[in-house]
Amino acid sequence: MNQQHTPNTGRLLFTFSLACAILFAVNTAPTHANPPEQNEIAKLLPVPGIELGKFGTSVSIDGDTLVVGAPNYVPEPTGPGLVYIYNRDAQGNWVEHANLVVCDAACGDGFGRAVSIDGDTIIVGAPAAANSEIIGAAYIFTRNQQGEWTQQAKLEVADPLIIKLGGSVALQGNTAVVGMISTEIPEVFIFLRDQNGHWSHESTLTAPGTNSTNSLAIQGDTIIVGAPAFGIDDDKHTTFGAVYIFTRNENGNWTQEAQLLDPNPEMPFNFFGSSVAFDSNTVVIGSLVYGVSRAYIFDRNEQGDWLMQQVLDPECNSSSDNFGTSVAIQGDTLVVGASHDVPSGSAHIYTRDASGIWSEHAKLLQSDAGSNDVFGAAVAFDNETIIVGARADDDNGSSSGSAYIFDILPPLTCPWDLDADGSVGTSDLLALFAAWGSNPCNSADFDDNGIVGTADLLILFANWGSCS
């Protein structure tokens, strides 16, 4: 006996609706979903690890050499500080190569508070180093043909009013720039190295508003000085901040080319200029605004004028993230640290497209994030390698510190591949379900509506399979 099959109308309607939803999802899925959260490829810990050492307070990288400062290194309750040097071997591994120390070190020197490397030369700030009435210094180390590092010079300024020299440093070629930790004297100092390797104080630059969080950058004949305390109004208790740009002429004289002011002066406690970085004709400036911190991009045009191009303000940036506490730039890529992003800090990578627009490319996180590691308070990168300091990491004791190394990923082409294994599959589905609900800025929120839900599930199914 033949049985007549009666279609299940409800199932057909559901299947048709799902197919339509998937087709809709394919056509409406955003080209750029939320930036992926990328974990590190290596973690550096000081050997030996010292409680309160604050390894990762400062970082700098050039090629296959990486420098990390630990200004509170002990054996004493407050040690003189120590600087670690790592080399990258042929297999791509970072191996500790040497430690930098100075013969006149004393407890509390803060040696390693600031570091910078260029080629075979390293400068290290020690803002509390004392010598008679001179307080603060910067030390120069050079590498010989055997790869050994030795001290070449100690940079000082013989003036009893100059205190805590070495709070910030920048280096390129035979020019070193050294800042102070001072709210009284708005100056930074230029030192030059002659053909015999001797360093001397060449000139002084005045930058009103320079204080304990001043920042420096140098490239070629241009120096950038961040002065986050500029424009203090004692009546309104507001701080606007400024950034000064100095250029060197053919005679070797430095003159102020521009003063960049905060584009949002109505915001209280801006601290515009808390961090600066410079490459070619582009400056990135961190502004730790009381409310929402930001980073600003300024470009120099053919006439030599500096114009603001863009404000970087991540969608999920909060008032306490400290986005912009550190910045680094090279070519069409820049990194911005957010040292108080919950729970332990983060760093954001931005890339510039052909039209000159910067967009977020990736968000860097620790795979072993603790609480309040201050990850992102120091950042540096060269070519495809990024280094991020986390001076309050507790792996080897309270605030012993650490540093993380990342490789810059190529542009995101498959945002639905949450585990980055080259295909959209079961593990990505599980990751989406794990984020289900109200998860603003989660990488599984493909439609950017602030909630991981059904629409995101349909988008993932629509892109199921191999990424190509």
Phi, psi and omega in degrees: 000128181279135177256135178274128181275122178261119182300144175277099186300320180297317180294320179297317179298319180296316181297316179298318181295318180295318179298318178296319181295321180293317178298320177297319181295321179298319184281340184247358180298132184294146177294322181239102176279185180303144183299142182290151174269115188252129180268165188284161175261345178201150176234130180256132176235142180292143176237114358280156176282133184237130177300135181067014180291332178058042171301129183102004176299322178225147180217150176204147182218143174213111180063238183261019179236132183235138182237133180228128179265142175230079191290347179253019181305134180246158088267342179274169179307323172227102187281176181285340184104158183211147178239132182255140176242131178240143174244146176267126182273183185295336179272359179089007179273143177266121186239133178297128186251320184199163171242138177263128175224166178236150187289336182256025182294145176220159181301135177088007182295331184071026179298118184108001177302325178220140179220154174205139179236140173217110181062240182260023180229138177233138171245138182231127177273139176225080191292346180251008178295132185244138176215099185058240180268358181269125180239124179098144180200168170230141184246141178252131176237144179232154182254132179270184183293338178274000179085010181268141180258132177224154179288130179258326185199160170239120184265123180221164173235119185281074178212120183297342178280342180275109182239148177057046172293138180106009177294335175213150181215155172211149187215136167208124179058238182259018180240128177239139178243131185229128178253173182244167165256095185201138174259002185257323187244111185273066186224151167232159192236138180254129176241141179240147176255130179272182184292345178265004179085011180269136180256142178216152177288117186263316183200167180234133179253135179262125181223087183305134180102356177295132179213202190295343179251023181296157185224152186223149172209147179219141171207124181059236181257027180233133176239136177248130180236119175274132181232077188291348180261009180293141173080030180295129176249105185295333181286317182264354181056046179241151178231125183267315182085156179206161174230131181253139178241124180244143177233152182255130180270185184296335179272002179084010180268140180262134176226153179285123180268324184200156169237117180262126181253160181298125178292347180238062185294347180285345180281132180285150175052054183288318185053044175296124183102010178299332175216147177219150173212152189216136173209124181058247182246026182234131175242135172248134187232126175273140180227106183276075185289141172286098185140277178226119180282153183216172169231140184244142178250125174241139176242145176264125181273183184295336178275358180087008179273142179260123183235138178289130183256324187198151173249127177263119183212091184305145183305323184259017176292136179244175184293342185248010184287335188058038174298124183102004179296338175212149180215153175209147182216143173207119180061235182260023179229138174221158181234135178235125178273144176230084194292342182244020173297133184292136003265342189223006181112166179202173173219146185241133176259131175240147176233150182256130180272183185295336180271001177089009181269133178266135176223152184289131185257322181197158175243127183264130178226159173279141175286336182242039185305132174261223178238125177059046177285347185059038176294123180107356178292340175222132177222152174202152173204156179214128183057246184253011185245131179243138175240132181233125179273147177223077191293344182257011176300141187252019184303321182248031183116165184305123178055035174290326173093162177199173176216145185240144181244135180231152167256139178288124179284153173294166181307142182292120180246347183219077186294345181277348178277080189294330180263005175054041179259007177095357179211156176263115186211206187300318182295326177291323177297317179295322178296322178294316179296326179294334181260009186300140178112207182276099181227074180300137178069014173284145183293345177274355177276076188295327183268005173056039178258006177089357182222131173275113187208206188301318181300321179291324177298316179295322177297318180296316178297323181296337182248021182298137176120199186283139174278135180220000000 
